[in-house]
């Protein structure tokens, strides 16, 4: 199931991004080295987690953000952003 989600996409987050590039409630997928990273902004806080579900490799950027969690779009596993 996880095949096909290994290509690098998005900005190089090691270089940083402008806070204005990530609106409140927004999600952005980028890369840090060889890792795909999902950024989620909640108010003044920005959280960074792996961009893929650790169970099935689902794209968490397509998941639903509920308070300080993100849910896998493939099987609804809940990942804490904190």
N, C-alpha and C positions, 0 to 999 in steps of 0.2 A: 503493500500500500504506500510506502514512503518513497518509492521510486519517482524520479522526475522533479524532486524539490531540492536539488543540491546545487543548482547554478547560483552564482553570486549576482545579486541585484541590489539596486539602491545605492545611496551614497556611502562613502567610506566614513564611518562614524568615528574612527580614530582621529580624523581631521576636524571633527565637530560639525555641528549644524547650528543655524540661527534658531532661537526659540520661536521666532515668527514662522518658521517652516513647519511647525508642529502645533496646530491650533488646539485649544482646550477640547479634550475628548477625542483628539485625533490619534491616528496610528501611522507609523512609518516604518518600513522595513529597510534596513541597511546592512552593511557588513562591517565586521571588525576582525581583521585578519581573514581567516578562512571561514569564520562563523557568520551565519545569518542572524541578525538581531532585530527584535521588534521593540520599537519605542512606543510608549503610550503616555500621553499627557493627561493628567487629572489636576486641573487648576494650575497651581504653581509647581507641582511635582511632575517629574518625568521618570518613568520606570523603564528599565531595559531587561528583557528576557529573551530566551531563545525564540527564534521565529517559527520553530516547528514543534509540534506536539511530541513529547517524549515517548508516547505510546505507539502511535501510528504514523507519525511524521506529517500530520495535517498542518496546513498553513494557518498559524494562529492570527495572522493579519486579517484573515477572513472570518475570524471568530467574533463573538459578541463580548464587549467589555461591559461588565456589571460591577459597579462600585470599583473596588481595587482588585478585580479578578478578570481574567480573559478565559473564554470557553472555546474548546476545540470545535471547529465547525463540522468535523467528521463524526465525533462520538460524544461531544458535550462534556468532556473532562474539564474540570475547573482548575486553573492555574493562578496562584496568588501572585500579584504583581509586586508585592512588598517583599 
